[in-house]
Amino acid sequence: MGLTVEAETLAQLAGDPTAWGSWLARMVRASAEGELELLGELVEWFARGQSPYFHTALQALVLVPGDAAAVRAIETLRRHDKLGAPAGSRQHPDAGARYYAGVLASRHGPTALAHAIDTLGLPDDLVALMACWAHELVTRGAAVAGPAIDALVGVLAAREHPLASLPLRRVALEIGSEVVAATYNVGGGSCWGWSAPTGPTLAPASALPEVVAVGLPAEGRRIASVFSSHCAVSNGRAKARMFRFDRAVQGPCPALLRSLPLGVLAGATRVDVRPLSAEQVFQLLLAFAANGGDYNIGISGAHGRLHAWRSLGGLVGAPADASLEAIEAEARAVERAGGFAHFASDSPWFNHIITDLGLAAVRADGRSIAVLAGTDTD
């Protein structure tokens, strides 16, 4: 099957490294103006030749606005087997669905999602994409509801999908998450944003409590949930524990953290501890979990949301089956007591590149602390 004249011209232009800027600008315009046929031709042409320009053309197609365009994009993703993981990789089995759900959500809202479900149904190979798309929209502040969404919720529950445990609505603590959401354009995109706190550091305490009990390994795994992807598909590692004291403490401080048998601060000559609000803690957890590791290709606000809430629940000591509202209430209690803090150090345990995180939460009663440390590198 031959190409139209313009598609052939663009296919030839793609082979000229000096013309990349002009070619990309034309792809951006084609996406914005809804030139589905042109982009569809190029996707199929580049796919046959295994061209490196295939993914750029495909992303341009996914970003074309309109409900029908979203369906066309999903059909193309299915046809080219782009909803799974690359063969032989360590990536999540649904890495493509996770990634393209974010791309879809950045351009296509709840009506497009409902239209896609109504048109394509919820076959096995589309459940992950539709579920992630729905939760990506929720993290961005969209209202997601209606018969198609009810059908999706039912399928997720029946299949015991991990995202079935999350409601398709935000609680107050999540408001503002859209500000740090990943962005997508024809040429690529950005990760979920975060920045280390820059507020005043906390001074060491004059007296330290004794540790009288240590949390179970399952508690640590729950707290470290935000780093589960980093450890699975990248070079990440995490330490997370809970410690109970013989008396109440006011909040995290450098001396308190150094006194705990964690190991992540061994060899440190500097430990900076800065207070955090509950919103800051949640946004840090969400960003780290959504990005999912330096080698992760399945960036996912949906799975980031899931693991952020799991980790936050573990940090504040909420029951494992607590609702988001209950976890939020515990987080507010910790916040009121000044119990949340970010910590950073020159410890050799951290990689000191980009993906380093240290969080501590003295629970609301002041008699226990949960600590999370994670790091990754490419």
C-alpha positions, 0 to 999 in steps of 0.5 A: 500500500502506497503513501499519499504524497504528503505522507511520502514526503514526510516519511522521506524527511524523517530520514534526514537528521538535519530536518528533525526540527521541521519534521517534528513541527509538522507532526505537532501541527498534524496532531493539533489539527486532527490530521488522523489519516496522515498520522495513521499513514505515517505510523503504519509506514514507520512500523513496517520499517521499524523506524525510530520515528514510529513512537513520535508519530504514534504519540502525535496520533494519541494526542489528536483531540476528540473522542473518535480520535481517542478510539482510533489511537487505542485501536492503533496501540492494540494493533501494534502491541504497545500496551504491554512491555517490550520483549525480554525487558524487566518492565511492568507487564502493562507498562505500555498501558500505564504510559499511554493512559497518561498520554490519553488523560493529558488530552482526552477527558472523561467523555472520551474515556466513556466513549472508548469504553462504550465503543471498544468494551472492556476486553482483557487487553484494554482493562489496564489501559482504561483503569489507568486512564480513569485514575489519571483523570482523577489525579488531574481533578476530573470528575469521572462517573456514569454507566461506562465508568460503573462498568469499568469499576465492576470489571476491576472488582471482579478481576481483583485488579489492584486499582479496584481498591481506589475510589474514582474521586479525590479526597481533599489531600489530593487536591493540587496533585494536578500541578505536578502531573506528568505532561506529554507532547509530540516530542516526548514529555516530563515526569511527575514533578517534585522538589526537596523541601527548602524550609528551616531545618529542625534542631536536635532534641536534648533527650532521646527516647528508648526504642521498645518495639520494632514494627513487623516486616509487613509494615515496612513493605507497606511504607516502602510501597512507593519504591516497589516499582523502582526495585522491580524494574530499575536499580532502586532500593528502599528501607522502611521501618516503624519503631515504638518508644518508651515515651512521647517525642515532639517530632522528627529531628536529626539526633532521633533519626540517627539513633534508630537502627536503620543503617541508611544514615550510617557514615553520614556527616550531615543530616538535615531534617525539615518539617513537611505538611501533609500535602507535601508528603502526599505529593512527594509520595505520589511523584516518586511512585508515579515515576516508578524508577529511573529505568521505568517506561510505564510512568503512571499517575494511576499506580502512583496514586495507589502506592502513595496512599499505601505508603501514607497509610503505613507512615501514619499507622492507619489500618491496612484496610482504612479508607482514604478519608481515614488515612487523611484524618490520621495524616492531619493528626500527624501534621497538627503534631508536627510529625512529618519531616523530610530528611537528607544526608550525605550517607553513602547508602543514597545514590545522590543523583536525583531519585533520593527520598527520606521521610519520617512521621512521628505518629499522632500519639508521639510514641512511635515513628515510621521512617522511609528511605529510598534511592535509585540510579540509572 
